[in-house]
């Protein structure tokens, strides 16, 4: 079995400039999930897909391969994960050979754990009808009582019919934990949606999940790090 990890890490982040290599608790952000991926022993090769020379140099120094540069058309604010993965897989198959399993790891997932990666892979392998296994977690508040706020600050419910509903009577909702996506190459190649009945979600506890897109996200990750990074440092030492 040939397992390949792809870490998409472009250089042009706008909201947090250079976030993929910005220092996070003494190490470049990208180095945290990369170290976990290496220590897990799950991958034959870990590739960083980037358009940026500095990121490429750092990734190589931390044990990843950077065998190509991502095209500019796939490195702007509108490039989606699926398109980036399609490009990386296409390059790999054309130049290195076939892949059995392909995993996308986000570069800003410092709390990634090897046991979660392994559990996600095992979920996918256990059911041949599945195309993906991805990390998910629950919303902390019922989304069906979500509020809208207009430009003047006035409030309204997205679903007014739920105003008097008890929270325990509303459906539980989940969201992408933005850590990893295991997938079969055929699904990635076809651009199949990550979010369908042929994708299985691996639940992660909310306290170990922080997608990092904004400065507020970064600050929360910094607050969580003293507790959460201890086991990861030990496992990747």
N, CA, C and O of each residue as an XYZ file, in Angstrom:
948
protein
N       0.845     -1.200      0.000
C       0.000      0.000      0.000
C       0.873      1.240      0.000
O       1.803      1.352      0.798
N       0.572      2.173     -0.897
C       1.322      3.418     -0.972
C       0.460      4.560     -0.441
O      -0.566      4.900     -1.031
N       0.882      5.147      0.675
C       0.137      6.248      1.280
C       0.922      7.542      1.131
O       2.108      7.610      1.455
N       0.249      8.551      0.641
C       0.878      9.844      0.382
C       0.146     10.927      1.154
O      -1.083     10.996      1.122
N       0.897     11.773      1.850
C       0.326     12.947      2.514
C       0.683     14.186      1.715
O       1.823     14.354      1.281
N      -0.299     15.049      1.528
C      -0.080     16.341      0.867
C      -0.447     17.445      1.855
O      -1.545     17.458      2.410
N       0.479     18.360      2.065
C       0.206     19.528      2.911
C       0.171     20.755      2.006
O       1.211     21.176      1.500
N      -1.022     21.340      1.792
C      -1.109     22.539      0.948
C      -0.731     23.781      1.755
O      -1.390     24.103      2.744
N       0.320     24.472      1.341
C       0.812     25.617      2.122
C       1.266     26.727      1.174
O       2.438     26.800      0.807
N       0.346     27.569      0.791
C       0.707     28.664     -0.108
C       1.339     29.810      0.671
O       1.259     29.866      1.899
N       1.959     30.707     -0.053
C       2.671     31.791      0.607
C       1.872     33.055      0.818
O       2.322     33.947      1.537
N       0.686     33.164      0.209
C       0.004     34.454      0.173
C      -1.166     34.627      1.113
O      -2.145     35.277      0.746
N      -1.108     34.075      2.310
C      -2.214     34.263      3.260
C      -2.421     35.749      3.534
O      -1.468     36.477      3.810
N      -3.672     36.190      3.456
C      -3.969     37.617      3.594
C      -4.302     38.015      5.031
O      -3.765     38.999      5.540
N      -5.187     37.255      5.691
C      -5.646     37.671      7.017
C      -4.552     37.540      8.079
O      -4.448     38.380      8.972
N      -3.742     36.490      7.982
C      -2.578     36.345      8.859
C      -1.378     36.134      7.943
O      -1.084     34.998      7.572
N      -0.687     37.194      7.576
C       0.411     37.053      6.622
C       1.451     36.017      7.066
O       1.886     35.999      8.218
N       1.834     35.154      6.114
C       2.866     34.141      6.325
C       2.508     33.180      7.457
O       3.395     32.664      8.137
N       1.210     32.937      7.662
C       0.796     32.143      8.814
C       1.345     30.722      8.769
O       1.567     30.121      9.820
N       1.568     30.173      7.582
C       2.017     28.785      7.495
C       3.411     28.575      8.066
O       3.754     27.462      8.465
N       4.223     29.639      8.110
C       5.571     29.502      8.667
C       5.816     30.477      9.816
O       6.944     30.600     10.294
N       4.786     31.159     10.252
C       4.916     32.042     11.413
C       5.227     31.203     12.652
O       4.755     30.074     12.781
N       6.013     31.757     13.549
C       6.402     31.018     14.748
C       5.201     30.768     15.655
O       4.441     31.681     15.979
N       5.053     29.510     16.053
C       3.989     29.116     16.973
C       4.624     28.261     18.063
O       4.999     27.112     17.829
N       4.739     28.835     19.248
C       5.368     28.158     20.390
C       6.745     27.602     20.035
O       7.068     26.440     20.285
N       7.536     28.490     19.441
C       8.936     28.183     19.227
C       9.279     27.460     17.951
O      10.450     27.184     17.691
N       8.270     27.144     17.140
C       8.530     26.434     15.890
C       7.645     27.004     14.792
O       6.573     27.534     15.082
N       8.073     26.906     13.536
C       7.185     27.346     12.448
C       5.891     26.544     12.471
O       5.916     25.335     12.705
N       4.782     27.192     12.233
C       3.485     26.534     12.308
C       3.451     25.236     11.494
O       2.995     24.204     11.985
N       3.929     25.293     10.267
C       3.913     24.126      9.386
C       4.626     22.922      9.992
O       4.261     21.780      9.711
N       5.632     23.165     10.815
C       6.429     22.062     11.344
C       5.655     21.175     12.309
O       6.020     20.015     12.497
N       4.591     21.694     12.928
C       3.844     20.896     13.905
C       3.108     19.722     13.254
O       3.371     18.577     13.622
N       2.192     19.957     12.297
C       1.544     18.802     11.671
C       2.510     17.944     10.866
O       2.318     16.734     10.748
N       3.553     18.567     10.310
C       4.521     17.800      9.537
C       5.246     16.796     10.438
O       5.459     15.648     10.048
N       5.620     17.226     11.628
C       6.304     16.329     12.562
C       5.403     15.177     12.984
O       5.863     14.040     13.099
N       4.124     15.461     13.216
C       3.187     14.405     13.597
C       3.020     13.405     12.460
O       3.001     12.195     12.688
N       2.900     13.909     11.239
C       2.757     13.020     10.084
C       3.964     12.101      9.951
O       3.812     10.912      9.674
N       5.160     12.646     10.147
C       6.366     11.824     10.059
C       6.394     10.787     11.169
O       6.680      9.616     10.919
N       6.099     11.207     12.395
C       6.175     10.293     13.543
C       5.106      9.211     13.487
O       5.281      8.145     14.078
N       4.001      9.463     12.789
C       2.905      8.489     12.753
C       3.292      7.208     12.023
O       2.736      6.148     12.309
N       4.231      7.286     11.089
C       4.606      6.123     10.310
C       3.562      5.683      9.301
O       3.647      4.578      8.766
N       2.578      6.530      9.035
C       1.469      6.167      8.148
C       1.750      6.467      6.679
O       1.040      5.980      5.800
N       2.779      7.263      6.408
C       2.971      7.756      5.048
C       4.316      7.326      4.475
O       5.345      7.372      5.150
N       4.280      6.909      3.216
C       5.522      6.632      2.512
C       6.247      7.925      2.169
O       7.476      7.981      2.193
N       5.480      8.963      1.850
C       6.062     10.259      1.505
C       5.127     11.363      1.972
O       3.905     11.224      1.918
N       5.713     12.456      2.426
C       4.954     13.656      2.798
C       5.406     14.768      1.859
O       6.589     15.103      1.809
N       4.467     15.334      1.123
C       4.758     16.365      0.130
C       4.098     17.674      0.561
O       2.945     17.682      0.992
N       4.820     18.757      0.446
C       4.247     20.085      0.652
C       4.023     20.722     -0.709
O       4.951     20.873     -1.503
N       2.770     21.094     -0.962
C       2.408     21.779     -2.200
C       2.423     23.281     -1.945
O       1.581     23.800     -1.212
N       3.371     23.968     -2.543
C       3.511     25.408     -2.299
C       3.983     26.123     -3.549
O       4.537     25.523     -4.470
N       3.747     27.421     -3.548
C       4.234     28.303     -4.601
C       5.399     29.145     -4.105
O       5.912     29.993     -4.836
N       5.820     28.914     -2.862
C       6.679     29.840     -2.146
C       8.030     29.198     -1.820
O       8.080     28.119     -1.229
N       9.126     29.864     -2.206
C      10.457     29.303     -2.001
C      10.819     29.163     -0.521
O      11.445     28.178     -0.127
N      10.433     30.135      0.293
C      10.769     30.064      1.720
C      10.050     28.895      2.386
O      10.633     28.176      3.198
N       8.788     28.714      2.036
C       8.041     27.583      2.575
C       8.657     26.272      2.099
O       8.773     25.320      2.871
N       9.047     26.223      0.848
C       9.660     25.006      0.305
C      10.944     24.654      1.056
O      11.170     23.492      1.392
N      11.776     25.649      1.315
C      13.032     25.406      2.025
C      12.773     24.907      3.436
O      13.424     23.973      3.904
N      11.820     25.534      4.111
C      11.495     25.118      5.480
C      10.920     23.705      5.498
O      11.280     22.895      6.352
N      10.029     23.413      4.558
C       9.407     22.088      4.510
C      10.457     21.005      4.302
O      10.414     19.962      4.953
N      11.389     21.248      3.406
C      12.457     20.283      3.146
C      13.324     20.078      4.385
O      13.726     18.956      4.694
N      13.608     21.168      5.086
C      14.420     21.080      6.302
C      13.741     20.256      7.387
O      14.408     19.683      8.248
N      12.400     20.197      7.344
C      11.649     19.441      8.352
C      11.198     18.075      7.843
O      10.318     17.452      8.437
N      11.791     17.612      6.756
C      11.579     16.233      6.348
C      10.549     15.976      5.282
O      10.260     14.817      4.986
N       9.980     17.009      4.691
C       9.011     16.819      3.613
C       9.711     16.900      2.260
O      10.845     17.367      2.160
N       9.026     16.445      1.236
C       9.499     16.632     -0.131
C       8.721     17.787     -0.763
O       7.538     17.977     -0.480
N       9.387     18.541     -1.608
C       8.744     19.611     -2.377
C       9.186     19.423     -3.825
O      10.029     20.176     -4.312
N       8.631     18.433     -4.517
C       9.131     18.077     -5.835
C       8.605     18.945     -6.977
O       9.038     18.798     -8.119
N       7.677     19.843     -6.672
C       7.123     20.732     -7.700
C       6.698     22.026     -7.034
O       6.591     22.099     -5.810
N       6.457     23.047     -7.846
C       5.880     24.292     -7.355
C       4.424     24.352     -7.809
O       4.099     24.010     -8.947
N       3.572     24.782     -6.920
C       2.160     24.901     -7.258
C       1.950     26.049     -8.250
O       2.514     27.127     -8.062
N       1.152     25.839     -9.300
C       0.898     26.912    -10.270
C       0.236     28.127     -9.615
O      -0.522     27.987     -8.655
N       0.524     29.298    -10.134
C      -0.041     30.531     -9.580
C      -1.565     30.504     -9.554
O      -2.179     31.055     -8.641
N      -2.174     29.872    -10.543
C      -3.640     29.807    -10.598
C      -4.225     29.023     -9.437
O      -5.411     29.160     -9.136
N      -3.409     28.196     -8.775
C      -3.872     27.410     -7.627
C      -3.305     27.951     -6.315
O      -3.325     27.261     -5.296
N      -2.807     29.170     -6.344
C      -2.191     29.737     -5.145
C      -2.812     31.071     -4.750
O      -2.234     31.817     -3.960
N      -4.002     31.377     -5.305
C      -4.648     32.628     -4.921
C      -5.733     32.359     -3.883
O      -5.877     31.235     -3.401
N      -6.497     33.401     -3.542
C      -7.496     33.293     -2.481
C      -8.683     32.421     -2.859
O      -9.481     32.051     -1.997
N      -8.807     32.090     -4.141
C      -9.989     31.356     -4.594
C      -9.710     29.877     -4.857
O     -10.626     29.126     -5.192
N      -8.468     29.458     -4.712
C      -8.121     28.060     -4.982
C      -8.642     27.170     -3.863
O      -8.358     27.410     -2.689
N      -9.403     26.143     -4.227
C      -9.964     25.238     -3.236
C      -9.055     24.055     -2.967
O      -8.167     23.734     -3.757
N      -9.298     23.414     -1.830
C      -8.484     22.263     -1.438
C      -8.538     21.156     -2.481
O      -7.514     20.560     -2.814
N      -9.736     20.879     -2.999
C      -9.880     19.776     -3.952
C      -9.013     20.001     -5.196
O      -8.358     19.071     -5.668
N      -9.004     21.226     -5.728
C      -8.221     21.516     -6.931
C      -6.727     21.384     -6.659
O      -5.981     20.877     -7.497
N      -6.296     21.837     -5.495
C      -4.884     21.728     -5.132
C      -4.478     20.262     -4.992
O      -3.393     19.869     -5.419
N      -5.350     19.462     -4.395
C      -5.061     18.040     -4.225
C      -5.057     17.324     -5.575
O      -4.225     16.447     -5.810
N      -5.973     17.690     -6.450
C      -5.990     17.101     -7.793
C      -4.660     17.356     -8.515
O      -4.097     16.456     -9.137
N      -4.178     18.580     -8.421
C      -2.915     18.917     -9.075
C      -1.767     18.090     -8.494
O      -0.966     17.521     -9.236
N      -1.692     18.028     -7.161
C      -0.601     17.294     -6.521
C      -0.655     15.808     -6.867
O       0.370     15.198     -7.172
N      -1.847     15.233     -6.819
C      -1.990     13.819     -7.146
C      -1.628     13.562     -8.609
O      -0.945     12.588     -8.927
N      -2.092     14.445     -9.494
C      -1.783     14.283    -10.907
C      -0.291     14.316    -11.165
O       0.233     13.511    -11.934
N       0.400     15.261    -10.512
C       1.853     15.338    -10.680
C       2.510     14.067    -10.168
O       3.381     13.501    -10.830
N       2.090     13.618     -8.987
C       2.723     12.448     -8.387
C       2.522     11.199     -9.250
O       3.471     10.452     -9.490
N       1.320     10.976     -9.707
C       1.050      9.778    -10.515
C       1.800      9.817    -11.844
O       2.242      8.781    -12.340
N       1.943     10.997    -12.412
C       2.644     11.120    -13.688
C       4.153     10.960    -13.551
O       4.826     10.517    -14.482
N       4.684     11.326    -12.375
C       6.134     11.350    -12.217
C       6.709     10.304    -11.268
O       7.878      9.938    -11.382
N       5.884      9.819    -10.326
C       6.402      8.886     -9.329
C       5.676      7.541     -9.319
O       6.270      6.524     -8.964
N       4.399      7.525     -9.703
C       3.697      6.254     -9.716
C       2.382      6.290     -8.964
O       1.979      7.340     -8.463
N       1.701      5.138     -8.879
C       0.356      5.081     -8.292
C       0.348      5.283     -6.769
O       1.338      5.051     -6.075
N      -0.804      5.721     -6.297
C      -1.026      5.949     -4.866
C      -2.256      5.153     -4.445
O      -3.249      5.107     -5.171
N      -2.190      4.528     -3.277
C      -3.329      3.769     -2.770
C      -4.253      4.636     -1.929
O      -5.473      4.595     -2.091
N      -3.668      5.423     -1.028
C      -4.425      6.339     -0.182
C      -3.742      7.698     -0.196
O      -2.515      7.799     -0.226
N      -4.565      8.736     -0.173
C      -4.048     10.103     -0.200
C      -4.680     10.893      0.935
O      -5.900     10.898      1.099
N      -3.835     11.561      1.721
C      -4.333     12.321      2.864
C      -3.909     13.774      2.740
O      -2.733     14.072      2.532
N      -4.867     14.666      2.867
C      -4.598     16.104      2.919
C      -4.464     16.502      4.381
O      -5.358     16.243      5.187
N      -3.345     17.133      4.720
C      -3.128     17.656      6.072
C      -3.014     19.166      5.989
O      -2.270     19.687      5.158
N      -3.739     19.870      6.835
C      -3.635     21.324      6.797
C      -2.399     21.799      7.567
O      -2.083     21.267      8.631
N      -1.711     22.794      7.026
C      -0.466     23.262      7.655
C      -0.694     24.002      8.962
O       0.216     24.110      9.784
N      -1.914     24.515      9.160
C      -2.215     25.252     10.395
C      -3.062     24.386     11.323
O      -4.090     24.823     11.839
N      -2.608     23.146     11.525
C      -3.277     22.221     12.441
C      -2.265     21.771     13.494
O      -1.847     20.613     13.487
N      -1.866     22.664     14.394
C      -0.800     22.321     15.342
C      -1.199     21.264     16.357
O      -0.336     20.673     17.006
N      -2.508     21.016     16.506
C      -2.954     20.046     17.507
C      -3.277     18.678     16.908
O      -3.880     17.831     17.567
N      -2.878     18.470     15.672
C      -3.030     17.170     15.030
C      -2.339     16.090     15.851
O      -1.252     16.300     16.387
N      -2.991     14.920     15.941
C      -2.404     13.798     16.676
C      -2.340     12.561     15.798
O      -3.221     12.313     14.975
N      -1.270     11.785     15.992
C      -1.064     10.593     15.183
C      -2.185      9.588     15.365
O      -2.578      8.926     14.405
N      -2.708      9.460     16.579
C      -3.774      8.475     16.816
C      -5.055      8.841     16.069
O      -5.817      7.958     15.675
N      -5.292     10.137     15.873
C      -6.460     10.554     15.099
C      -6.251     10.260     13.618
O      -7.167      9.807     12.932
N      -5.049     10.517     13.136
C      -4.731     10.177     11.744
C      -4.934      8.684     11.496
O      -5.508      8.281     10.484
N      -4.460      7.884     12.424
C      -4.572      6.430     12.273
C      -6.035      6.001     12.309
O      -6.462      5.162     11.516
N      -6.791      6.574     13.222
C      -8.211      6.219     13.326
C      -8.966      6.611     12.056
O      -9.842      5.874     11.604
N      -8.633      7.765     11.479
C      -9.274      8.175     10.233
C      -8.961      7.233      9.093
O      -9.845      6.863      8.321
N      -7.704      6.844      8.989
C      -7.324      5.887      7.941
C      -8.060      4.567      8.110
O      -8.544      3.990      7.137
N      -8.144      4.090      9.353
C      -8.790      2.800      9.603
C     -10.280      2.840      9.276
O     -10.840      1.851      8.804
N     -10.924      3.985      9.527
C     -12.330      4.129      9.151
C     -12.513      3.962      7.647
O     -13.431      3.278      7.194
N     -11.636      4.590      6.886
C     -11.737      4.531      5.427
C     -11.481      3.112      4.917
O     -12.196      2.625      4.042
N     -10.466      2.457      5.464
C     -10.117      1.124      4.996
C     -11.163      0.079      5.370
O     -11.283     -0.951      4.707
N     -11.922      0.348      6.435
C     -12.889     -0.635      6.908
C     -14.124     -0.733      6.026
O     -14.866     -1.711      6.119
N     -14.360      0.252      5.177
C     -15.575      0.268      4.356
C     -15.217      0.659      2.924
O     -14.949      1.830      2.657
N     -15.210     -0.295      2.010
C     -14.808      0.006      0.624
C     -15.773      0.928     -0.113
O     -15.437      1.429     -1.186
N     -16.964      1.164      0.436
C     -17.902      2.070     -0.230
C     -17.608      3.533      0.103
O     -18.144      4.433     -0.543
N     -16.765      3.775      1.099
C     -16.437      5.144      1.480
C     -15.396      5.738      0.546
O     -14.537      5.032      0.017
N     -15.488      7.056      0.352
C     -14.493      7.774     -0.449
C     -13.558      8.610      0.415
O     -12.392      8.797      0.070
N     -14.071      9.117      1.546
C     -13.261      9.953      2.421
C     -13.527      9.629      3.885
O     -14.587      9.114      4.244
N     -12.544      9.941      4.719
C     -12.727      9.978      6.169
C     -12.071     11.264      6.646
O     -10.885     11.489      6.403
N     -12.836     12.106      7.322
C     -12.330     13.437      7.666
C     -12.556     13.728      9.149
O     -13.410     13.120      9.794
N     -11.782     14.656      9.666
C     -11.917     15.061     11.064
C     -13.059     16.061     11.209
O     -13.160     17.021     10.445
N     -13.915     15.825     12.197
C     -15.058     16.706     12.451
C     -15.203     16.939     13.952
O     -14.666     16.188     14.766
N     -15.928     17.981     14.297
C     -16.271     18.234     15.689
C     -17.615     18.938     15.742
O     -18.127     19.395     14.720
N     -18.183     19.023     16.936
C     -19.516     19.609     17.075
C     -19.437     21.124     17.287
O     -18.458     21.643     17.823
N     -20.494     21.818     16.853
C     -20.658     23.217     17.207
C     -21.008     23.306     18.698
O     -21.734     22.451     19.205
N     -20.512     24.314     19.401
C     -20.782     24.408     20.837
C     -22.177     24.930     21.165
O     -22.608     24.874     22.317
N     -22.883     25.435     20.158
C     -24.222     26.004     20.389
C     -25.109     25.558     19.234
O     -24.632     25.445     18.105
N     -26.397     25.299     19.491
C     -27.289     24.852     18.405
C     -27.329     25.866     17.256
O     -27.746     27.008     17.448
N     -26.898     25.449     16.076
C     -26.848     26.380     14.956
C     -28.236     26.802     14.495
O     -28.378     27.827     13.827
N     -29.270     26.022     14.844
C     -30.622     26.353     14.392
C     -31.250     27.483     15.201
O     -32.379     27.895     14.936
N     -30.506     27.983     16.194
C     -30.913     29.213     16.884
C     -29.879     30.313     16.647
O     -29.708     31.209     17.474
N     -29.202     30.232     15.522
C     -28.183     31.229     15.180
C     -28.833     32.585     14.896
O     -29.952     32.664     14.390
N     -28.104     33.643     15.234
C     -28.571     35.009     15.038
C     -27.894     35.644     13.829
O     -26.734     35.361     13.531
N     -28.625     36.494     13.148
C     -28.034     37.368     12.148
C     -27.941     38.769     12.760
O     -28.745     39.130     13.619
N     -26.966     39.546     12.317
C     -26.762     40.923     12.805
C     -26.584     41.820     11.596
O     -25.643     41.641     10.822
N     -27.484     42.789     11.426
C     -27.423     43.639     10.241
C     -26.393     44.756     10.440
O     -25.828     44.877     11.527
N     -26.140     45.569      9.416
C     -25.100     46.610      9.524
C     -25.325     47.608     10.647
O     -24.377     48.260     11.086
N     -26.560     47.742     11.123
C     -26.817     48.671     12.226
C     -26.690     48.000     13.587
O     -26.802     48.663     14.618
N     -26.457     46.694     13.600
C     -26.338     45.960     14.862
C     -27.613     45.296     15.320
O     -27.622     44.615     16.346
N     -28.717     45.485     14.560
C     -29.982     44.876     14.960
C     -29.961     43.373     14.683
O     -29.368     42.909     13.709
N     -30.628     42.624     15.568
C     -30.570     41.170     15.533
C     -31.816     40.534     14.955
O     -32.897     41.123     14.962
N     -31.651     39.337     14.461
C     -32.782     38.521     14.010
C     -32.342     37.074     13.967
O     -31.150     36.784     13.869
N     -33.288     36.175     14.040
C     -32.986     34.754     13.969
C     -32.941     34.286     12.517
O     -33.760     34.712     11.702
N     -31.998     33.420     12.195
C     -31.999     32.806     10.871
C     -33.225     31.905     10.710
O     -33.811     31.832      9.629
N     -33.605     31.228     11.783
C     -34.771     30.343     11.769
C     -35.709     30.767     12.905
O     -35.665     30.187     13.990
N     -36.557     31.776     12.662
C     -37.434     32.294     13.715
C     -38.327     31.231     14.334
O     -38.739     31.354     15.487
N     -38.628     30.174     13.560
C     -39.508     29.130     14.087
C     -38.882     28.378     15.261
O     -39.574     27.646     15.968
N     -37.580     28.553     15.470
C     -36.906     27.834     16.564
C     -36.696     28.694     17.804
O     -35.993     28.287     18.729
N     -37.306     29.892     17.830
C     -37.041     30.820     18.934
C     -37.343     30.196     20.290
O     -36.596     30.411     21.244
N     -38.403     29.441     20.391
C     -38.803     28.879     21.681
C     -38.438     27.404     21.833
O     -38.839     26.752     22.797
N     -37.673     26.885     20.868
C     -37.271     25.476     20.952
C     -36.186     25.314     22.015
O     -35.316     26.170     22.172
N     -36.255     24.202     22.738
C     -35.205     23.896     23.694
C     -33.972     23.404     22.931
O     -34.084     22.701     21.927
N     -32.804     23.788     23.427
C     -31.581     23.422     22.714
C     -31.440     21.909     22.577
O     -30.944     21.418     21.563
N     -31.879     21.168     23.600
C     -31.748     19.710     23.535
C     -32.691     19.065     22.516
O     -32.535     17.892     22.174
N     -33.665     19.833     22.036
C     -34.602     19.290     21.042
C     -34.165     19.591     19.603
O     -34.787     19.117     18.653
N     -33.113     20.365     19.448
C     -32.628     20.710     18.111
C     -31.531     19.742     17.680
O     -30.800     19.230     18.528
N     -31.399     19.479     16.378
C     -30.393     18.521     15.911
C     -28.974     18.989     16.232
O     -28.661     20.176     16.151
N     -28.131     18.037     16.596
C     -26.721     18.347     16.791
C     -26.083     18.614     15.427
O     -26.378     17.926     14.449
N     -25.224     19.598     15.373
C     -24.574     19.947     14.104
C     -23.062     19.814     14.253
O     -22.494     20.069     15.315
N     -22.430     19.406     13.153
C     -20.997     19.176     13.124
C     -20.340     20.092     12.095
O     -20.997     20.588     11.179
N     -19.048     20.308     12.255
C     -18.315     21.050     11.229
C     -16.943     20.427     11.018
O     -16.435     19.688     11.862
N     -16.369     20.741      9.888
C     -15.036     20.291      9.517
C     -14.035     20.773     10.569
O     -13.997     21.959     10.896
N     -13.234     19.859     11.095
C     -12.247     20.239     12.106
C     -10.968     20.800     11.499
O     -10.086     21.261     12.223
N     -10.863     20.761     10.164
C      -9.730     21.364      9.439
C      -8.382     20.809      9.888
O      -7.412     21.552     10.043
N      -8.335     19.489     10.095
C      -7.057     18.852     10.403
C      -6.615     17.926      9.281
O      -5.501     18.058      8.774
N      -7.481     16.981      8.883
C      -7.067     16.052      7.837
C      -8.256     15.515      7.066
O      -9.387     15.490      7.553
N      -7.959     15.076      5.821
C      -8.933     14.416      4.955
C      -8.246     13.203      4.319
O      -7.422     13.365      3.418
N      -8.568     12.022      4.766
C      -8.137     10.813      4.070
C      -9.078     10.572      2.890
O     -10.291     10.747      3.008
N      -8.515     10.173      1.762
C      -9.379      9.901      0.617
C      -8.769      8.900     -0.335
O      -7.555      8.699     -0.368
N      -9.634      8.279     -1.106
C      -9.168      7.375     -2.152
C      -8.782      8.219     -3.371
O      -9.462      9.192     -3.695
N      -7.704      7.849     -4.036
C      -7.251      8.648     -5.176
C      -8.329      8.907     -6.221
O      -8.388     10.000     -6.786
N      -9.184      7.918     -6.488
C     -10.229      8.112     -7.501
C     -11.164      9.245     -7.118
O     -11.614      9.995     -7.984
N     -11.462      9.380     -5.826
C     -12.354     10.451     -5.363
C     -11.681     11.809     -5.505
O     -12.297     12.767     -5.970
N     -10.403     11.889     -5.098
C      -9.674     13.153     -5.254
C      -9.568     13.524     -6.734
O      -9.756     14.678     -7.119
N      -9.260     12.511     -7.552
C      -9.063     12.752     -8.978
C     -10.329     13.294     -9.627
O     -10.271     14.152    -10.508
N     -11.480     12.780     -9.179
C     -12.761     13.182     -9.759
C     -13.286     14.488     -9.167
O     -14.278     15.033     -9.650
N     -12.632     14.986     -8.133
C     -13.120     16.203     -7.488
C     -14.401     15.988     -6.708
O     -15.200     16.911     -6.549
N     -14.601     14.751     -6.212
C     -15.802     14.428     -5.445
C     -15.853     15.257     -4.172
O     -14.823     15.480     -3.537
N     -17.038     15.715     -3.795
C     -17.202     16.528     -2.591
C     -16.722     15.780     -1.354
O     -16.956     14.581     -1.202
N     -16.052     16.509     -0.483
C     -15.606     15.944      0.789
C     -16.765     15.703      1.748
O     -16.633     14.952      2.715
N     -17.886     16.334      1.481
C     -18.994     16.313      2.436
C     -20.218     15.668      1.795
O     -21.068     16.348      1.220
N     -20.289     14.352      1.904
C     -21.396     13.618      1.306
C     -21.624     12.344      2.111
O     -20.925     12.079      3.089
N     -22.606     11.566      1.689
C     -22.913     10.320      2.385
C     -21.815      9.275      2.191
O     -21.842      8.227      2.836
N     -20.855      9.547      1.313
C     -19.747      8.620      1.118
C     -18.488      9.087      1.844
O     -17.388      8.590      1.601
N     -18.676     10.047      2.735
C     -17.600     10.498      3.614
C     -17.997     10.203      5.057
O     -19.144     10.409      5.453
N     -17.043      9.723      5.827
C     -17.291      9.419      7.231
C     -16.519     10.417      8.083
O     -15.368     10.740      7.790
N     -17.164     10.899      9.140
C     -16.522     11.864     10.022
C     -15.942     11.201     11.252
O     -16.621     10.422     11.922
N     -14.679     11.507     11.557
C     -14.066     11.057     12.805
C     -14.231     12.163     13.836
O     -13.651     13.238     13.678
N     -15.014     11.923     14.897
C     -15.253     12.986     15.880
C     -14.004     13.313     16.698
O     -13.335     12.419     17.217
N     -13.705     14.599     16.802
C     -12.645     15.079     17.677
C     -13.269     15.954     18.759
O     -14.244     16.654     18.489
N     -12.730     15.931     19.977
C     -13.266     16.813     21.023
C     -13.017     18.272     20.670
O     -11.970     18.619     20.124
N     -13.990     19.124     20.987
C     -13.892     20.536     20.603
C     -12.644     21.212     21.145
O     -12.079     22.091     20.493
N     -12.210     20.809     22.334
C     -11.082     21.511     22.950
C      -9.767     21.240     22.225
O      -8.770     21.915     22.483
N      -9.752     20.247     21.311
C      -8.533     19.968     20.548
C      -8.620     20.454     19.106
O      -7.821     20.053     18.260
N      -9.581     21.308     18.833
C      -9.804     21.769     17.458
C      -9.745     23.284     17.397
O     -10.434     23.972     18.151
N      -8.921     23.802     16.498
C      -8.929     25.233     16.208
C      -8.462     25.468     14.786
O      -7.272     25.374     14.486
N      -9.406     25.775     13.915
C      -9.061     26.204     12.566
C      -8.488     27.616     12.677
O      -9.039     28.446     13.400
N      -7.401     27.898     11.981
C      -6.718     29.184     12.150
C      -6.807     29.996     10.861
O      -6.022     29.800      9.933
N      -7.768     30.903     10.822
C      -7.964     31.787      9.677
C      -7.809     33.259     10.037
O      -7.428     34.071      9.194
N      -8.102     33.603     11.288
C      -8.088     35.001     11.708
C      -7.158     35.182     12.903
O      -6.695     34.208     13.495
N      -6.890     36.439     13.249
C      -6.047     36.713     14.415
C      -6.704     36.207     15.694
O      -6.010     35.768     16.611
N      -8.014     36.261     15.765
C      -8.708     35.725     16.936
C      -8.505     34.210     17.038
O      -8.309     33.673     18.128
N      -8.557     33.524     15.879
C      -8.281     32.087     15.862
C      -6.873     31.800     16.380
O      -6.662     30.898     17.191
N      -5.917     32.588     15.892
C      -4.529     32.397     16.312
C      -4.394     32.579     17.827
O      -3.723     31.791     18.495
N      -5.027     33.610     18.355
C      -4.940     33.882     19.794
C      -5.532     32.726     20.609
O      -4.997     32.360     21.655
N      -6.639     32.156     20.123
C      -7.229     31.025     20.848
C      -6.307     29.815     20.797
O      -6.152     29.106     21.791
N      -5.697     29.579     19.640
C      -4.751     28.471     19.528
C      -3.573     28.674     20.480
O      -3.110     27.724     21.112
N      -3.094     29.904     20.580
C      -2.007     30.190     21.512
C      -2.415     29.878     22.946
O      -1.611     29.373     23.730
N      -3.672     30.180     23.290
C      -4.149     29.922     24.649
C      -4.267     28.420     24.922
O      -4.033     27.977     26.046
N      -4.630     27.635     23.903
C      -4.777     26.195     24.072
C      -3.433     25.464     24.083
O      -3.303     24.394     24.677
N      -2.450     26.045     23.428
C      -1.196     25.345     23.173
C      -0.463     24.829     24.405
O       0.051     23.711     24.356
N      -0.382     25.577     25.514
C       0.370     25.055     26.651
C      -0.115     23.697     27.143
O       0.679     22.897     27.638
N      -1.394     23.433     27.014
C      -1.947     22.140     27.439
C      -1.844     21.104     26.329
O      -1.474     19.959     26.588
N      -2.167     21.489     25.098
C      -2.313     20.518     24.021
C      -0.997     20.117     23.348
O      -0.904     19.025     22.789
N       0.009     20.973     23.393
C       1.235     20.653     22.679
C       2.161     19.712     23.448
O       3.073     19.126     22.865
N       1.931     19.566     24.753
C       2.792     18.679     25.546
C       2.861     17.262     24.992
O       3.957     16.772     24.719
N       1.710     16.581     24.814
C       1.742     15.225     24.274
C       2.310     15.156     22.865
O       2.932     14.161     22.491
N       2.098     16.218     22.076
C       2.594     16.215     20.696
C       4.107     16.357     20.684
O       4.782     15.678     19.910
N       4.654     17.230     21.533
C       6.106     17.348     21.633
C       6.731     16.006     22.003
O       7.734     15.592     21.422
N       6.124     15.339     22.974
C       6.648     14.050     23.429
C       6.609     13.011     22.326
O       7.563     12.254     22.143
N       5.500     12.973     21.585
C       5.320     11.951     20.557
C       6.223     12.167     19.352
O       6.537     11.221     18.630
N       6.646     13.417     19.132
C       7.448     13.704     17.938
C       8.920     13.990     18.272
O       9.706     14.340     17.390
N       9.278     13.840     19.531
C      10.666     14.123     19.942
C      11.643     13.133     19.306
O      12.849     13.219     19.538
